[in-house]
Every structure is written in C-alpha cells, then in structure tokens.
Amino acid sequence: MPVSWHSRSLRRELLGWLLLPLAAVVAFNVWTTYRNARQTADLVTDRMLLASARMIAENVRESDGIFQAPIPPAALEMFASEDRDRVIYRVNGPRGELLAGYPETLPPPQQPSGFQHVYFTGMHRGEPVQAVALSQPVVSTRGGEALVVVGQTLRGHDRLVKSLWLKTLRDEVLLVAVAGLLALFGLHRGVAPLLRLRDEVRRRDPQALEPLDTAHVQTELRPLVLALNEALAQVERQVAAQRRFIANAAHQLRTPLTLLKAQIGVGKRGSDVAAAHEALAGIGTTVEGMTRLSNQLLSLARAEQGSTLLHREKVDFNAICREAVENLAIMAMERDIDLGFDGAPAALPVSGHATLLRELATNLIENALRYTPRGGTVTVRLRAAGGARVALRVEDSGPGIPPEEREKVFERFYRRLTSGVEGTGLGLAVVKEIVSSHEGTVTLQDRVPSPGLAVLVLLPAFDG
C-alpha cells in the first residue's frame, strides 16, 4: 500500500521533539558565545589602546617652558596587523594646545583627570573607531594635565570576533549533527519493538483471533497490545455469535421447512375440502411457529452483540412491562389464566435498548403463560430495588423447575421433556442474553406459595 508523502511519521516527530530543544539550546549558546567573543575582542582592543596611551603620556614633558610629546615607535607598532587598521592619536597640553597627532581625532565624551581614562567609540572618516582618552599630570613649574587620545579602526577587532565566534559556531553545528545522528540511531532502536509488533500483526492469518503475547512487550507498548487483544476478543465474540446464529437458524428452520413441505404435499394430494382445510391449518401453525422462531433468533442475535454495541436510551421499563402484559392479555384469556400486573406507582427509567427490553418482558410473560395450566395465575411485579436497580418479578402457578435444571433452561434449545409444552427452547436463552447485555442479572426461584416458578430480573436504573 503506497504511503502518502504527507503521512505522519512517529520517528520524525520524536526526532523533531529531540532536536528542537537542542537547537534552541545551541542557538542560545551561539548567542552567548558571540557576546563573549565580542567582549573578549573589546577587552583586547581596550588594553592595547590603554597601553599605547600610557606609553605616549609618559613621554610628555616640559623643556625650556615648552611642552613636548615625542611619540615612541613602540606605542604605534603594537597595532601592526594584516588588517591594516588606521591608528589615530592626539596629545593636548595643559592649556589645550595640540602637542602631537591629528587635530580631527575624536574628542572624549567627558574629560578625564588625575590618571583616569575613558573608553569611547565614534566615527572617523566614515569608519567606526574605538578609542581611549587618558589624563596625565605633567611635572612642570606651571603644573597641569595633558590629554592623550588614542583610537583604532575596528577591522582587526571584528576579525577577532568573527574568528572566535565562527569556531564556536562550527563546534555547535557539529555537535547538533552528531546528536541528530545519535538520536536517529536511538530512535531506530527504540521504535524497533513497535515495528516488530506491526510485522507480527501483518503476518497473522486473518482467521487467527488469538491474543498477542504480552510477555516481552515494553511497558509503554503494553496498553496498546492490551487494547488490540481486547479488540480481537470483541471481533472473536462477534464472529462466534454470527456463526452460532447461522448454525442455530439452519438447524431450527430445517425441521419446520421440511414439515411445511410435507403439509403442502398432503394438501395437494387431498381429494376433499376437509383435508385441504386441515393441511392449510397445519401450514398456518407451522408458519406461526417459524415466525416466532425467526423473531427469537433475531432477538438473540441482537442481544449477543454485547453491551458496548447497543444503542441505549432512557426508557420507562414500567411502561414497557405494562404494554407487554396488555399485548398478552388475549393469550391469557384463551388459556383461562389470571394475568395480573402490579406495576410501580411512578416511572422506572432504565438505560437500555427499548426493543430488546420489550422482548425481555414479552418472553418472560409468554413463557409463564405457556407453562401455567388452565385456571392458573401469572403475576408481573415491578419495583425499584436497592442499589439503584429495577426489579422485575414474573410469577406463575405452573409446575416450576427443579433446582438441578435451572441453569440448563438458559441454554439454547433446551426443553424439558416432561413439560408437555411445545416451544423453541429459546425463550429463557434470549432473556439471559438481553439481561447480560444490559449488565443485569436473572435468577429462578420457587414461587411462594408453591407450586410455581418466580423469575427475578435486576437491571441498573438510569443514572443520567
């Protein structure tokens, strides 16, 4: 499968999050290094200027009433370099007269005195200049102080700054490159378990739904593997439910379809109207049974989807049970059974699937009516139970179910041979699945007074 150029890469994102902070640190370090390099160059230039000014100042003297300032060659030779910086200087006597140098040399921003010196910058003939002004007391009969100003253009200064800064910048860039390579190598090793997990999932047979091994999985990948295993388990449950549904439908529909085909054949061969009517009545009964079986199979399939896949909403379970009783009232009258409903005085909201809850109540009540003999009673009670639950209790005066068989009757297509009642064997199985999908419980109890059976269903109440 081709990968889009715009697809996101975990390796690139992790590398970016590693290199971005490192680049920020390097940028700050380069800036501080440039500042330190400039300070170093300033310090070197200032020391040279001050040394030259002091050498010149020491030669200022008075001879025959005249101040003189001979410039020693060493005072200027110390500035010699391949950068050919221009050196300017000026010496003023105690009365401000020019003793030596260039009159256009920059004046200091403030006049020093008593061996003080002042560093300053300015422009000379269109070039930036760094200079120092030094005050030098002169021994003479008239006293006073001489002013020495020495300045230099910044070519050598800038070259020194550039040399110091570029060397550090080169080292920092090399450091980032090496760190990037090491981080990339580390990420490749770190992402390797994730890639192995990907390859393992790709190599798996699509039919294989067994969980992935978590024994050798890193701590960070364990939640992902557990989530995958949970997803595989859900898929396996869905596939198993579909397979069971198909097998159950095929198994249960085969017999009535065969019977239906035989009844049609009997009706065709019949020579009188009575035989035809008898065949049609049999066909109607068979179709009715097949319809009920199909509905129960569909209800069972929906309930088997599990609680996480059900579309839930707030429903009034009291109204659902009352509606189920009303719909089965005719069936109770035909069987001469006293069907009663003892509902709650107010609504009992639960969070669930309305159709399945209606199927739950209908199956319980219809099952009780089928197994209750004529003249018996079936009572449906609904109350709010403790622990934020809703309790549905369906009691009948039938033969009941022995304790040793109460777990078996929840199995699909299990029918008690001694009951003498025709059915599909799916009623309580559907009830069990619906209750489980709503995080509830269902139990079978003896009716008081006996004989009879009481089915108790507990469902969580609506908490919204």
Secondary structure, 3 states (H helix, E strand, C coil): CCCCCCCCCHHHHHHHHHHHHHHHHHHHHHHHHHHHHHHHHHHHHHHHHHHHHHHHHCCCEEECCEEECCCCHHHHHCCCCCCCCCEEEEEECCCCCEEEECCCCCCCCCCCCCCCEEEEEEEECCEEEEEEEEEEECCCCCCCEEEEEEEEECHHHHHHHHHHHHHHHHHHHHHHHHHHHHHHHHHHHHHHHHHHHHHHHHHCCCCCCCCCCCCCCCCCCHHHHHHHHHHHHHHHHHHHHHHHHHHHHHHHHHHHHHHHHHHHHHHHHCCCHHHHHHHHHHHHHHHHHHHHHHHHHHHHHHHCCCCCCCCCEEEEHHHHHHHHHHHCHHHHHHCCCEEEEECCCCCCEEEECHHHHHHHHHHHHHHHHHHCCCCCEEEEEEEEECCCEEEEEEEECCCCCCHHHCCHHHCCCCCCCCCCCCCCCCHHHHHHHHHHHCCCEEEEEECCCCCCEEEEEEEEECCC
